[in-house]
Structure formats: structure tokens, C-alpha cells
Amino acid sequence: MLLVQNLSKSFGNIRAVDNVSFCLNNGEVTALLGPNGAGKTTLMRLITGFYGADSGDIRIDGCDINTARTQALSKLSYVPETGALYNDMTVYEYLRFMAGLRHMSEQGFVDNLVYLSRQLELSDVINQKCETLSKGFKRRTALAGALIHRPGLLILDEPTEGLDPNQKFSIRRFIREYGRRNTVIISTHIMEEVEAMADRVILLNHGKLVRDTSPQELKLLTPDHNIETAFRSVTEEGSGAAQ
Amino acid sequence: MMRNVFNIFCKEFGSYFRSGMAYFMLMIYAVLSMVAAFFGGYYFQLSNYNLFSFFYFQPEVFTLLIPALTMKLWADERRFGTLELLLSQPLGYTELVAGKFLAAWGFCLLMLLASVPLWITTAQYMTLDNQNILFGYFSCLLAAGALCAIGCTVSSFSANPVTAYIAALAVCLLLKVVNFDFILKSAAAGSDLFIRISHSLNFDSHFASMISGQINAGSIAYFIILTLLGLWLNVVSIGYKRS
């Protein structure tokens, strides 16, 4: 589904992403881990076409992000960390706008709207303006907007940031379920989230890919079999070789 | 392509009304245009068979109002983080730019339509040259298009709508300043070539020649080229952000 090869991106003298390569398949939830400034957001922005790469290739379902940009982007959805919404729109208007950008049929939109409103519990706020929503509802509306056309590749930056425990639980369960048939990338700092959702972990440090493994194998790296300790030991030892 | 342009157009055009800005702008436009026509344009003293008093001050009115219409188009996308969301959609930069531009230009058409009652009322009291008046409206639309394109481009350079407004106003005024022959004559110390070049770049003189009823291909081309140049710069500025 997603192929990233020798991807690099610099901002001035700072090498934000340094020769990163990996391949993601359908039916995988992948956690993108790394300390602050490791290059997670830059990597996601490169995959979503917001930034152009200095070198390397990104292919989504065989479509190159540079040469077939719109085809490649039609297969993915991205929810930025800010969970950005158009505040002057109602939830319904926002979802309709997102569906319009994906050229969805009226019936397809209605079906998905009903499904997502139920799954993400948006029915009560569907006619409410986005600016009046609580943080939890904003995150869920942004997620619904990304999922309205059922993308094959879903990229989420800090998906449960600012949510209460109940909301976190339901969003995690939903993402886990969605990831069974699609490809999901989540960027997070919360280790409990990695254990709850991810099948695979890609660990970045100083822009380099330092581990590409499963959460279970990552835990085995330390004697206490704790994922947080493993994360610390890998990221503190500097930029190790990619596995 | 047209569907994407239409979606962006609907979002932006609707945004003017959702935010209430549309009503405010229509009211301000009506007041400014009528004050300019009645008091500045000597509407009651002149024989207004071609509504010259009304059309004469339209560039000034547009210069004040169009930057307000365009200031948020890109600046707000950057300010609220939705640019990241928008650029990860399967849309070409040209479609995005065209949709936003057409929304602002479409609103200018709506503002001009708000002045039609003046045409109807004047027709009660004198015989009008309707063909000339229609061409006057056409000239206003062309001039508004050029100013909208400039405003859109300037808005894409800033994340602050107020800065975008002031900068767009400054650029529009610059186009008008080259109109003042006395400045040019004193500055260029009689250089005919300089004066001729500045006249060919002059916004007001092209507009004045059009509303006086002369169908001048050069003036029409001037506004079309200015519009296309502004839109091209807008596309380049969006692409530049990606790289």
C-alpha cells in the first residue's frame, strides 16, 4: 500500500528526515514513534504531499506522490495534529465538503455519514458549528472527515490528544477495527496507545529510522519488557542502524 | 477539474455568508458607491446617460473592498492549520487557486448587481445608453478580477488577514499611483519612454478608457493579463510552500 524509499528532507542545515525506507501493507496499524523533533510530522507531511522531498520516492498503491500527485492523494486521508476544521461550518457541512473533494456520490455520502455518526457518536452535534465543539468532538469530526471516503491509507497525527479516557478507548477501538482492512499510520507519544493499537512500530530518531519492528519485539529489548523503557533506551543510544 | 473548482468555490463563497461578512460588505459597497457617485461623481449635475458618475469611482471602491474579500482566502488556511488538510486532498494547485479566486470574483459580481437599482432608477428619468452601461459593468468585472487575483496572491504570503489586507491594499494602490502623471513627470524628468511604459501599466487609465465607451483591446488584454499573472503567482506561491 505504501512504499517509502530513501526519503530525505532538510530544512536549511537540519536534516529532518534522513534516508528513510519502509513498506506498509494492508491490514496493518503502524505506530510512528520518536522523541520530539525526530522527524515524525515531517515524514507524515512528506507522505501526504504537503512537503516535497529532497530525494527519495513515495508510492501509494503504486502511484508516485510527485508524478501522480492527485491519484496518490485520492487513496489517503490525513488528520493533522491540530485536528484542523473549518470553524464556520457545521459538522454536516464540513463532512459534505470533504465528501465533495473526494467526488462521492450522494448515496455513498449518506451511507458513510450515517455509519460514521454512529461509530464516532457525532449524531448529537451534526448541525453544530465546528467552532462550538469540544476538543473531543473536534477530533472526532476531523477523523470523520478523513474517513468519509473510506481511504485505503489513513494517517493520524496524535489521534487521541486531548481526549478523555472513554473517548480514547472508543477511538482506539475504532482505529484498530479500521486497520484490519486498511493501512493506518499513527504518530503518538503515548506508549499505551502503541500497545493497544499497533501491529508494527517504526521508530525515528534524529530523522533516521532506528527500528522497524513489532511492539512485542520492541518490549523484548529491555530486561523489564516495558515498551517505554525500550523506547528510552533506543532513542537515548542515538541514531542506531536501521533494522 | 471543474468539480473540484466548484467545491472550493462553494466553500469560499458560502464562507462569506456563514461569517456574515457578505452582508456587511454588500452594505459598505452600496454606501461607498452611492456616496462616490452622488457627491464625488456629480451624479445630479452631469448627464448620466452612461452612468459615468457611478463607474468612475469603482476602482477606488474596489481597491478598498477587494483586499477585505481576499485577505482570509489563504491567510486563514495557514492561521488555522487547514492548509495542511487542504493540500493533502487530491486537488491540483490550479484548482485550489481558481476556486478561491472565483469565489472572490463572484462576490464582486454580486456587489455590482447590488447597483442595478441605480441603473433602473436613472432610466426612469432619462434615456440611457444601455450598451455603454453594460460595457461599463463588464469593465468593472474585469478590473475587479485583476484586483481579486492580486489580493489572493498577497493573502497566500501571510498567515495574518490584517497583514494580507494592508499588503494587498498597498499593491493595489501602487498600481494606481503610476496613474499620477505629475509624479512621473517630475521623477522621470521628461523621459517619454518612462511615461509611456508607466501609462501602459496604469490601472486607472485603462479603466477610464473602457468606461468612456471605447472598446479597447489593449485595455481588455491589460486586465486579463494582470489577472492571469496574479493567479499564476498564486499557484507558484502555493507550490513554493511545498518545496
Interface residues (C-beta under 8 A of the other chain):
Chain A: R45 T48 G49 F50 Y51 G52 R69 T70 Q71 L73 S74 L76 S77 Y78 P80 T82 A84 L85 Y86 N87 D88 M89 E93 F97 G100 L101 R102 H103
Chain B: R3 N4 N7 C10 K11 G14 S15 R18 S19 F80 G81 T82 E84 L85 L87 S88 Q89 P90 L91 G92 R242 S243
